[in-house]
């Protein structure tokens, strides 16, 4: 059994090291938490921006290039040309890049304007830096369950981070080896394969880590709302309204917290995400259904389509779940106010009757 006290950091066995620093370590966030924060050189934000910009520049050039000039596609690494899906694949890359570069620019602008990612306080709690009580998260069972679940997801993500660049490197090399000469494979296929592998690494890091942080944030806010709703239900059932002001202030602080996260970061991130993933999913769906592809390539695109749809629907579901939970708050608050008014009326009339009886006894 894990030791738990909301006024103390979580048990050492539950702590997720660097849980609050992953966005910094992958080169997305520019906010240092302490002077010892370091990231690998490959995750330098400037290097990431140059890599993504260079890759997408090649795709824009080949998107409008003349198909009769095959050499330009070989030099710029457009392996979609050899698979006869050049336009659709390049459009997918361009849409994906809007999310990656848009995320970088958002974090950069916020950093320049002194806006810190305050939503990381939940993950500071998971890293053992702050107490659960300090962020209003006190349900022992939910905290233990959530930390374990998030720790497992992060382990799987870090494992996939090592696999994705390998497959991203292999795909262009195989295409070059099958469609061009050995010289072109070495001179152009290998450098473009490395560029593509780094692009995939950066893009999926940006996507998956932000999804995990957003999922954790939504879960945490829902639990805070649920705790507040439970307190209101108990208050209504027991008809004890001494802490009604505290309940209302707590709920107001939760809504203010949601609004802060929404206006500083997540509204823009979600806009970029829905535009990029929604549009890219449509393009991939078109490729999968309508374009003539060999079986192995079609199966790869089916897998990509399932992955994109799963991520897209997952984000929609967790977002709508939190939104629905907030919008339904008027029901329980309506019950609270009705019960409060009825109880106060009854109490008020009882006091009047008592006072009248005392006055009558004094007179007679």
Residue pairs with C-beta under 8 A, 6 or more apart in sequence:
2 10
2 11
2 13
2 14
2 144
3 11
4 10
4 11
4 140
4 143
4 144
6 131
6 132
6 133
6 137
6 138
6 140
7 131
7 133
8 131
9 15
9 125
9 128
9 129
9 130
9 131
10 125
10 126
10 128
10 132
10 143
10 147
12 128
14 126
14 144
14 147
14 148
14 151
15 126
15 127
15 128
16 123
16 126
16 127
16 147
16 150
16 151
16 154
17 127
18 25
18 127
19 123
19 124
19 126
19 127
19 150
19 154
20 33
20 120
20 123
20 124
20 126
20 127
20 129
21 33
21 37
21 127
22 154
22 209
22 213
23 29
23 107
23 117
23 120
23 209
23 210
23 213
24 30
24 31
24 32
24 33
24 37
24 39
25 39
25 40
25 43
26 39
26 43
26 202
26 205
26 206
26 209
27 39
27 43
27 44
27 45
27 47
27 48
27 202
27 205
28 45
28 103
28 104
28 107
28 205
28 206
28 209
28 210
29 107
29 111
29 117
30 45
30 107
30 108
30 111
31 111
31 116
31 117
41 47
42 198
45 104
45 108
48 104
48 202
49 101
49 104
51 195
51 198
51 199
51 202
52 97
52 100
52 101
52 199
52 202
52 203
53 101
54 195
55 93
55 97
55 195
55 196
55 199
56 93
56 94
56 97
56 101
58 76
58 77
58 78
58 192
58 195
59 78
59 90
59 93
59 94
60 90
60 94
61 72
61 76
62 72
62 73
62 76
62 78
62 81
62 86
62 90
63 86
63 87
63 90
63 91
63 94
65 72
65 73
66 72
67 81
67 86
70 81
73 81
73 82
73 86
74 176
74 180
74 184
74 188
75 188
76 192
77 172
77 188
77 189
77 191
77 192
77 193
77 195
77 196
78 86
78 90
79 171
79 172
79 175
79 176
79 192
80 86
80 88
80 89
80 90
82 175
82 178
82 179
82 180
83 89
83 175
83 293
83 297
84 291
84 292
84 293
85 287
85 291
85 293
88 283
88 286
88 287
88 291
89 287
91 283
92 280
92 283
92 284
95 275
95 276
95 279
95 280
95 283
96 203
96 276
96 280
97 203
98 272
98 275
98 276
99 203
99 206
99 207
99 272
99 273
99 275
99 276
99 277
100 202
100 203
100 206
100 207
102 268
102 272
102 276
103 206
103 210
103 269
103 272
104 206
106 265
106 268
106 269
106 272
107 117
110 116
110 117
110 264
110 265
115 264
117 264
117 265
118 260
118 261
118 264
119 213
119 217
119 261
119 265
119 266
120 213
121 130
121 134
121 135
122 135
122 137
122 216
122 217
122 220
123 213
123 216
124 130
125 131
125 132
125 134
125 135
125 137
126 147
126 150
132 138
132 143
135 220
136 224
136 227
136 250
136 253
136 254
137 143
137 220
137 223
137 224
138 227
139 223
139 227
142 223
146 216
146 219
146 220
146 223
150 212
150 216
153 212
154 212
157 208
157 209
157 212
160 204
160 208
161 201
161 204
161 205
164 200
164 201
164 204
165 197
165 198
165 200
165 201
166 197
168 193
168 196
168 197
168 199
168 200
168 201
169 193
169 194
169 196
169 197
170 193
171 193
171 196
172 189
172 192
172 193
172 196
173 185
173 189
173 190
173 193
175 189
176 184
176 185
176 188
176 189
176 193
177 185
177 189
180 188
180 189
207 273
207 311
210 269
210 273
211 311
211 314
211 315
214 266
214 269
214 315
214 318
215 314
215 318
217 261
217 266
218 318
218 319
218 321
218 322
219 318
221 254
221 257
221 258
221 322
222 321
222 322
222 325
224 254
225 251
225 254
225 325
225 326
225 329
226 325
228 247
228 250
228 251
228 254
229 329
229 332
231 243
231 247
232 247
232 332
232 333
232 335
232 336
233 332
235 241
235 243
235 244
235 247
235 336
236 335
236 336
236 339
239 339
239 343
241 340
241 343
241 344
244 336
244 340
247 336
251 329
251 333
255 326
258 322
258 326
270 315
270 319
273 315
274 312
274 315
277 308
277 311
277 312
277 315
278 312
280 308
281 305
281 308
281 309
281 312
284 301
284 304
284 305
284 308
285 305
287 293
287 301
288 298
288 301
288 302
288 305
293 301
